């Protein structure tokens, strides 16, 4: 299965890529079909792969006091494993296909090749990662504010 470079340009990179950048991206990004229930990332395992949900959705679970708790559902455009991809740390959650999905993957070796050949493309990917993390943090802050309002009774 091929990646859809036009989708990446429109939704991730936010700019038109050159033919050479198309080839470079196609050389390091793979499209993977995920079935409902397939484990994509396992909590506690070594990272090193960046995942991008192209279509479908995934669920994020974490072991909390011996109980697997669903933390979130993520859909198209969501990144998975970006922290372990960059840091090499162990995965802090398990990610499972919530439905049949397509996920784009890139490993560190592929990213290193991009760093040598296309600084603009790497910069665009880093920008997306930072903006994605920023949106996630803002969402968490909003959730915390709603929870605090609920717990204090001021939501009525």
Residue, then its C-alpha position, 0 to 999 in steps of 0.5 A: x500500500x502506498x502513502x498518499x503524499x498529497x494528504x501529507x502535504x495538505x494535512x501535515x506538511x502544509x506545503x507543496x513538496x518537490x518531486x525529489x521530496x516526494x521520493x524522499x518521503x516515499x522512501x522512508x514512510x510506510x503505510x500499514x493496515x491495522x485491524x480492529x484490536x491489533x496492538x500498534x504500541x505496547x506499554x513498556x516496550x522500546x520506541x523508535x517508530x513514529x506513527x501517524x493515523x491516516x484513517x480510522x481510529x485507535x484507542x490509548x490504554x495505560x496500566x493504572x494500578x494493575x487495571x488497564x484504563x482507556x485514556x483516549x481515542x485518537x483519529x485521523x492526523x493523530x501522532x503516536x509514539x512521537x516522544x519515544x521516537x525522539x527520546x528512545x524511552x519506553x512506551x508509556x501506553x498501549x495503542x490498539x486499533x479501535x477500528x480497521x485503520x491505516x497508519x503511516x510509520x517512519x523509523x529513526x533510520x528513515x528520519x536520519x536519512x531525511x535529516x541528511x537530504x531534506x532539511x525543509x521536510x524535517x523542519x515541517x515534520x518537527x513543526x507538526x510534532x510540536x503543534x500536535x503536542x501543543x494541541x494535546x497539552x491545551x486539551x488536557x488543560x481544558x479537561x483539568x479546568x472542567x474537572x476542577x469546575x465540576x469537583x468544586x460545584x461551580x459548574x452548576 
